[in-house]
Amino acid sequence: VVIIDADLQDPPELIPRLLEEWKQGHDVVYAKRNSRAGETSLKKSSAYLFYRIIQGMSRVSIPEDTGDFRLLSRRALDALKKVREQHRFMKGLFAWIGFSQKAVIYNRDERFAGETKWNYWKLLNFAIEGITSFTIAPLKIATYVGLVIAIGAFFYAGFIVFKTVAYGNPVAGYPSLMVVVLFLGGVQLFSIGIMGEYVGRMFDETKNRPLYVLNSYEPARIENPNLLNVSKSQHSD
């Protein structure tokens, strides 16, 4: 199966090269952009930033500068059909199924006709969809930030107490109030992060993705075929 966008920015004449790589034994052959003609600097830089962020957060290695233009073998397609989740970030799922994957480099041309329907708001939602589909790192950030704030407030409170005891300066209302606010805010963020960890784990479980995708297997080998005959005769007795 070959997946390609209908706007002709991805060249159909690249398909024979995808087929050649498939014949070499690769199950997923994806077209990787070497250049992106007709796109603004803002879009190029935001795409670059998105791929770096999701690569750093996700446990799945998602190829950079790669769209949906690719070839899938029969067993790669069958593996994707086993994924039953509703909100699908296909760039991630293509990488998640594993198998032998190969990149084919090409230069992407400008759009042949019409205008893109992907504005920056839709691209932002697409990026959020990708990040939340393959990582719970944002939930972990809340845990770490809350813990740092709570510890910082604790040390700041100790500094105020030390300053009062050592120098006899009265504790003003504003610093002590800030200590309480920061400490409680940090504890709340930390608690939300902990609950988020559990929610994230439940989220992963509800996707019901296969635990394993079988690449190949070796059939069981019986060194002595007579053992099989003995077992059958004993069972019949």
Secondary structure by P-SEA (a helix, b strand, c coil): cbbbbccccccccaaaaaaaaaaacccbbbbbbcccccccaaaaaaaaaaaaaaaacccccccccccccccccaaaaaaaaaccccccaaaaaaaaaccbbbbbbbbbbccccccccccaaaaaaaaaaaaaaccaaaaaaaaaaaaaaaaaaaaaaaaaaaaaaaccccccaaaaaaaaaaaaaaaaaaaaaaaaaaaaaaaaaaacccccccccccccccccaaaaaaaaaaaac
